[in-house]
Amino acid sequence: MDCKYFIELRSREKFPFNVHYEIGDDFFEGDDKIDIEGGSLDVNVNVNNLGESYLMEIDLSGKLKVKCDRCLGIMEIDSESHLELRVRDDDGIESDDEDLILLAQSETGVDLEWTIFEMALLSLPLRRVHNDGECDEKMLEILNG
């Protein structure tokens, strides 16, 4: 993981604050980032201190490059997503809340790289196909025999 998407929380004095990321094709490179070939995303993170926890509101919008399910050609899909995460100290109490990050005493903040990738992935439709007439004709001929 890249420290580029790390947000410092514990040593920060001023809240709320906002962080903006412009994400390009290089973000989606790597064996662990499946199903997305590239893209251009704007990610805004608004962080607020709630006393016993922090609230992180993450908004993602842009375009993602994926393979068409029909012809395997690259296509662009609009992407938009919103997520609210709470971050609090790990006080030994277990939680199954998916929107809660427990911060160990040795940690000072949160790395959002994987969270941003998951948001992008979950914003994609289940079926990803070109509009009629936009598929790769040669591939369709091969598939149709």
Salt bridges, closest charged atoms under 4 A:
GLU22 OE2 - HIS20 NE2 3.78
ASP25 OD2 - LYS65 NZ 3.09
ASP42 OD1 - HIS20 NE2 3.57
ASP59 OD1 - HIS82 ND1 2.51
ASP78 OD1 - LYS63 NZ 2.50
GLU84 OE2 - HIS82 NE2 3.47
ASP89 OD1 - ARG10 NH2 2.35
ASP91 OD1 - ARG88 NH1 3.15
ASP97 OD2 - ARG86 NH2 3.22
GLU113 OE2 - LYS33 NZ 2.63
